């Protein structure tokens, strides 16, 4: 398989709250045959993943606030034990509880970025579908009149031959 096929086949599953969200690039593939169906459904997908992004953003904000709270709590605890601000900051940065919350915040940020990029790809796919649809209409406008005119001209010529004009 080529690189394109590998990318299309790669689905990514992320958990946002209690919901599993599947980021599936193959949903963005369209052809001339399914173009209308793709355009109808793409807005629904964009709206759904937009909601997922909002949920992921809320989750990220929660983890950021939690990170700040744990940092402040740990800093005060270490400061009360004695030591300079730099020493207390270093102790906080090495604290297992703080590290766990920091990792959760990083994972939440990563989910937001994944959804943002996925939505950008959907936006681009939708734009490409609109451009392709426009191009097809232009091609049809360009060829259809000539087809009808030539068929009409042939029929008129045959009719004139038959009628003897």
C-alpha positions in Angstrom: 0.0 0.0 0.0 1.1 3.6 -0.6 1.4 6.4 1.9 -2.0 7.9 0.9 -3.7 4.6 1.6 -1.9 4.1 4.9 -3.0 7.6 6.0 -6.6 7.0 5.0 -6.7 3.7 6.8 -5.4 5.2 10.1 -8.2 5.9 12.4 -7.5 7.5 15.8 -9.7 7.1 18.8 -9.6 9.6 21.6 -11.6 9.8 24.8 -13.2 13.1 25.7 -15.0 12.8 29.0 -17.0 9.6 28.8 -17.3 9.6 25.0 -15.0 7.8 22.5 -14.4 10.0 19.4 -13.1 8.3 16.3 -11.1 10.5 13.9 -11.4 8.8 10.6 -9.7 10.4 7.6 -11.5 8.0 5.2 -14.8 9.9 5.8 -13.3 12.9 4.0 -12.7 11.0 0.7 -15.2 11.8 -2.1 -15.6 11.0 -5.8 -17.8 12.5 -8.5 -20.3 9.7 -7.9 -20.8 10.5 -4.2 -20.1 14.2 -4.3 -23.7 15.3 -3.4 -23.9 12.8 -0.5 -20.5 13.9 0.7 -21.5 17.6 0.7 -24.7 16.9 2.6 -23.0 14.9 5.3 -19.9 17.0 5.7 -21.7 19.8 7.5 -23.1 17.2 10.0 -19.6 15.8 10.6 -18.1 19.3 11.0 -20.8 20.2 13.5 -20.3 17.0 15.5 -16.5 17.4 15.7 -17.0 21.0 16.5 -19.0 19.9 19.6 -16.3 17.4 20.4 -13.7 20.2 20.2 -15.7 22.4 22.6 -15.9 19.4 25.0 -12.1 18.8 24.7 -11.4 22.5 25.2 -13.5 22.5 28.4 -11.5 19.4 29.6 -8.2 21.1 28.8 -9.3 24.2 30.8 -10.3 22.0 33.7 -6.9 20.3 33.7 -5.0 23.6 33.4 -6.9 24.9 36.4 -6.2 21.7 38.3 -2.5 22.0 37.4 -2.4 25.6 38.8 -4.2 24.6 42.0 -1.9 21.6 42.6 1.2 23.8 41.9 0.0 26.5 44.4 -0.9 23.9 47.0 2.5 22.1 46.7 4.4 25.3 46.6 2.8 26.6 49.9 3.5 23.2 51.5 7.1 23.2 50.5 7.5 26.9 51.5 6.1 26.2 55.0 8.8 23.5 55.3 11.4 26.1 54.6 13.5 26.9 51.6 13.9 29.5 48.9 11.3 30.1 46.1 13.6 28.4 43.6 13.9 25.3 45.8 10.2 25.2 46.3 9.6 25.5 42.6 12.0 22.6 41.9 10.4 20.4 44.5 7.0 21.1 43.0 8.3 20.3 39.5 9.5 16.9 40.8 6.5 16.1 42.9 4.7 12.9 41.7 1.2 14.4 42.2 2.1 17.5 40.2 3.7 15.4 37.5 0.5 13.3 37.1 -1.7 16.4 36.8 0.8 18.0 34.4 0.7 14.9 32.2 -3.2 14.9 32.2 -3.1 18.6 31.2 -0.7 17.8 28.3 -2.9 14.9 27.1 -5.9 17.2 27.2 -4.0 19.8 25.1 -3.0 17.2 22.7 -6.7 16.1 22.2 -7.6 19.7 21.5 -4.9 20.0 18.8 -5.9 16.7 17.2 -9.5 17.9 16.9 -8.5 21.3 15.6 -6.4 19.7 12.9 -9.1 17.2 12.1 -11.6 20.0 11.7 -9.1 21.9 9.5 -8.9 18.8 7.3 -12.7 18.6 7.2 -12.9 22.2 6.2 -10.4 21.7 3.4 -12.2 18.5 2.2 -15.5 20.4 2.1 -13.9 23.3 0.2 -12.4 20.8 -2.3 -15.8 19.2 -2.8 -17.4 22.6 -3.4 -14.7 23.4 -6.0 -15.1 20.0 -7.7 -18.8 20.5 -7.8 -18.4 24.0 -9.3 -15.9 22.5 -11.9 -18.4 19.8 -12.8 -21.2 22.3 -13.3 -18.9 24.4 -15.6 -17.9 21.3 -17.6 -21.6 20.3 -18.0 -22.5 23.8 -19.1 -19.6 23.8 -21.5 -20.4 20.4 -23.1 -24.2 20.2 -22.8 -25.2 22.9 -25.2 -22.8 21.7 -27.9 -24.2 18.2 -27.6 -27.8 19.4 -27.9 -26.9 21.8 -30.7 -25.1 19.2 -32.8 -27.8 16.6 -32.3 -30.4 19.3 -33.2 -28.4 20.4 -36.3 -28.1 16.7 -37.5 -31.8 16.2 -37.1 -32.6 19.4 -38.9 -30.3 18.4 -41.8 -31.9 15.0 -42.0 -35.3 16.5 -42.0 -34.3 19.0 -44.8 -33.0 16.1 -46.8 -36.1 14.1 -46.4 -38.4 17.1 -47.2 -36.3 18.1 -50.1 -35.5 21.6 -49.1 
